[in-house]
Amino acid sequence: MGLGLRIFLVSDDDSLEHLSLAKFERLRRGDPEERLPQYAGKRVRYALVVLEVANRRPAKINLIQYSYVFFDAEGRIDTAEREKEASLAVQMVPSAQVGHYSRQVIDARHRFAKRRYEDRYRWTPSPEIENAIVDAIFYKKRR
């Protein structure tokens, strides 16, 4: 058994568009030839599915991460927004203060950063979307 990844973009009407991992990686790397003009200037929901694969077929879903991806005016992944996301992700790590420590002050910056991150970069799917993803992975029609 091995691991596999599937990427699904979720449109405003909750329909799914499978995006190949290779294309998604080219978009993330900023390949100048790769873009999705239909999503230009939009924040788009997507689901990243980690699954176990046996004999090149999906066997089990291990994890589904529901996130947003931001596109620039040309349909490429917005690098400035990716940098903001990375910065906020770092702020979610609790600080390990050495030296002065006060029992009266609680450092909750990482908790607030996590809330901001969850609000801006994560979303919660409906049961219908979850079922559509499972169906797309396990019950894809053969052509």
C-alpha positions in Angstrom: 0.0 0.0 0.0 1.0 3.5 -0.7 -0.3 7.0 -0.2 -2.1 9.1 -2.9 -3.4 12.7 -3.1 -6.4 14.0 -4.8 -7.3 17.7 -5.3 -10.9 18.9 -5.8 -11.8 22.5 -6.4 -15.3 23.2 -5.1 -17.3 25.8 -7.2 -19.9 28.2 -5.8 -22.7 25.7 -6.7 -20.8 23.0 -4.7 -19.9 21.0 -7.8 -16.4 19.4 -7.8 -13.7 19.8 -10.3 -10.8 17.3 -10.0 -7.5 19.0 -10.4 -4.4 16.8 -11.2 -1.7 16.9 -8.6 0.8 17.8 -11.3 -1.2 20.8 -12.4 -1.8 21.9 -8.8 1.9 21.7 -8.1 2.7 23.7 -11.2 0.2 26.4 -10.0 1.8 26.4 -6.6 5.3 26.7 -8.0 4.2 29.7 -10.1 4.8 28.1 -13.5 4.1 31.0 -15.9 2.4 28.7 -18.4 -0.1 27.3 -15.8 -3.2 29.2 -14.9 -6.9 28.8 -14.4 -8.5 31.9 -16.0 -12.0 30.9 -14.8 -10.9 31.5 -11.2 -9.1 34.8 -11.9 -9.4 37.1 -8.9 -11.3 34.6 -6.8 -11.0 32.8 -3.5 -11.9 29.2 -4.3 -12.6 26.3 -1.9 -10.6 23.2 -2.4 -10.3 19.8 -0.7 -6.9 18.0 -0.5 -7.6 14.3 0.1 -4.9 12.0 1.4 -5.7 8.3 0.8 -4.2 4.9 0.9 -3.8 3.3 -2.4 -3.6 -0.4 -3.2 -2.9 -1.7 -6.7 -3.2 1.9 -8.0 -6.8 2.1 -6.6 -8.0 4.1 -3.6 -8.5 1.9 -0.6 -9.1 4.3 2.3 -9.3 8.0 2.9 -6.9 9.0 5.7 -7.5 12.8 5.8 -9.4 15.5 4.0 -8.2 19.1 4.4 -10.6 21.8 3.4 -8.9 25.0 2.5 -9.1 28.1 0.3 -6.8 29.0 -2.6 -6.6 32.5 -3.8 -6.1 33.3 -7.5 -4.7 36.6 -8.9 -6.1 38.5 -11.8 -4.6 36.2 -14.4 -5.8 32.9 -12.8 -2.5 32.0 -11.1 -2.2 31.3 -7.4 -1.7 34.6 -5.6 1.8 34.5 -4.1 1.2 37.4 -1.8 -1.7 35.6 -0.2 0.4 32.4 0.1 3.0 34.5 2.0 0.4 35.9 4.3 -0.9 32.4 5.0 2.6 31.1 5.7 3.2 34.0 8.1 0.0 33.4 10.0 0.8 29.7 10.2 4.1 30.5 11.9 2.3 32.8 14.3 0.2 29.9 15.4 3.1 28.2 17.0 3.2 29.0 20.8 6.3 31.0 21.7 8.8 29.4 24.1 9.7 32.4 26.1 13.0 32.1 27.9 13.7 34.3 30.9 11.0 36.6 32.2 7.7 34.8 32.8 4.7 36.4 34.4 1.9 34.3 35.9 -0.4 37.2 35.5 -0.1 37.6 31.7 -1.1 34.8 29.4 0.5 34.8 26.0 -2.4 33.8 23.7 -1.2 35.3 20.5 -0.9 31.9 18.9 -4.5 31.1 19.8 -5.7 34.3 18.1 -3.5 33.6 15.1 -5.0 30.1 14.8 -8.5 31.7 14.9 -7.6 34.1 12.1 -6.0 31.3 10.1 -9.1 29.1 10.4 -11.4 32.0 9.5 -9.4 33.0 6.4 -7.9 29.8 5.1 -10.2 26.9 6.2 -13.8 26.0 5.5 -16.2 23.3 6.7 -18.0 21.2 4.1 -21.6 20.2 4.0 -22.4 16.5 4.2 -23.3 16.7 0.5 -19.9 17.9 -0.4 -18.2 15.2 1.7 -20.4 12.6 0.0 -19.6 13.9 -3.4 -15.8 13.7 -2.7 -16.1 10.1 -1.5 -18.2 9.3 -4.5 -15.7 10.9 -6.9 -12.9 8.9 -5.3 -14.4 5.5 -4.9 -17.3 5.4 -7.4 -15.8 7.3 -10.4 -17.5 6.1 -13.6 -15.3 4.1 -15.9 -15.0 5.3 -19.4 
